[in-house]
Amino acid sequence: MKNDARRRGRKRLDERLTALKPEDRFNAPPKGWVRAIRDALGMTGVQFARRLQIRPQSVEALEKSEANGSIQLKTLRRAAEALDCTLVYALVPNTSLEGVVSARARKIARRELGRVAHTMKLEAQGTGDTNLEARMEAYVRDVLKDRDIWNEP
């Protein structure tokens, strides 16, 4: 029951995040989004500083910290508001969330079934590689379904 709810949740998130792919569309300009948008608006650093209620010298530090990835989200949100923008923040998985979970479960199943196969081979009861896929699917379905697959390295 709990796994079905998680699977539905992953599916909903995957659907929402699909709109953000390919992620390279959102790569920041070389000097950062703040500087690019400020320049596009024709706003000087002094004008931007006034809107943020900071010293003009702090604008350069803010823009550099955004460009090198060390800016705090709170600061970036304030800068976005001063530029009449909305900060959009998202974590976009490299593959689908369901794919990540499936790959992790299959990795554990392969390792566990490999241990069993090795033990049985030592006892002259080898299982061979026949039906390995079916055994892995059964292991994932029957053994891992309620198990937290992220506890192990």
Secondary structure, 3 states (H helix, E strand, C coil): CHHHHHHHHHHHHHHHHHCCCCHHHHCCCCCCHHHHHHHHHCCCHHHHHHHHCCCHHHHHHHHHHHHCCCCCHHHHHHHHHHCCCCCCCCCCCCCCHHHHHHHHHHHHHHHHHHHHHHHHHHCCCCCCCCCHHHHHHHHHHHCCCCCCCCCCC
